[in-house]
Amino acid sequence: MKVIGPYFIENGKLQIRDKNLMQGSNFVYEVLRIIDSVPLYWSDHFNRLVASAGRMQLPVLFSAESLKMEVCSLLEANGLTHTNLLIVLDPRGWCRAYTLETHYPELRVYQEGISVQTVEITRSDPQAKVMKPSQRTLVDGLLATTGMYELLLVNSAGHITEGSRSNVFFVCGNELVTAPESVVLVGITRQYVLHICSTLGLVICEKALTIPEAKLADAAFITGTTPKVMPIRYLNGQQFNHKHPKLLQIMEVYDLYLRDYIANNRRL
């Protein structure tokens, strides 16, 4: 993650950025997307930050509203309206917020679909969003050498759980299959996509698939802060229908929901 902008927030104060990115193996963090100066799904991200801090026994010494006001000040100071935001909490309860350099997928990537590959990695506590520099370095290296857009994690039981920075879904007939909450980091976008799919009449099946089972799916996609809903075209070389009607409908409805959220939460 590359920090941008001359300012950052440290314990509620706007400061000139003269320090390196605060990170460590026991640091809790959140990354959220800013569109038109609106922090997307603020309450959801804050609640997950608090939950992760609780699992790591870290104190949270600020409120959602106070942090949101500080974040808005940071965006204004750095002159940014479209970016990703990083919030980091260290074992002392110190909180910092940074704006990040982010490259959002172009339209053609959504149209063409992405290639993903599986890798055997089991997260020790997937429900806590905690910095693990060694694992991130390993994944980033694999992404660079393979040219994949994302890596799907396979646990010791041989089940696909999630992406290295996303959640993964499979469309199987009228079912939408995704790994259960107990084995994944419950993504914010994942929650909204599950709600949308329920309203579209899809049957939600929380089950972790093996690689052979996943390859039998009609379509597949990942969700996340940066990619939103991104169709998978190839999984380990196996081709999926990246223009499956149900998948295109999910993408369309999610984008409409996102636009409504931004319109309803824009600062007056």
Protein Blocks (a to p, Z undefined) as FASTA:
>chain_A
ZZedjbdceehiacddfbdcdddfkbccdddddeehiaghklmmmmmmmmmmmmnopacf
bdfklmmmmmmmmmmmnopabdcddddddfkopacddddddddddfklmmnopadddddd
ddfblmbccddfklmmmmmmmmmmnopabdcdddfkopafbdfkbccdddehjaccdddf
klcccdfklmmmmmmmmmnopacddddddfklmmmpmbdcdddfklopacdfbgghiacd
fkbfklmmmmmmmmmmmmmmmmmmccZZ
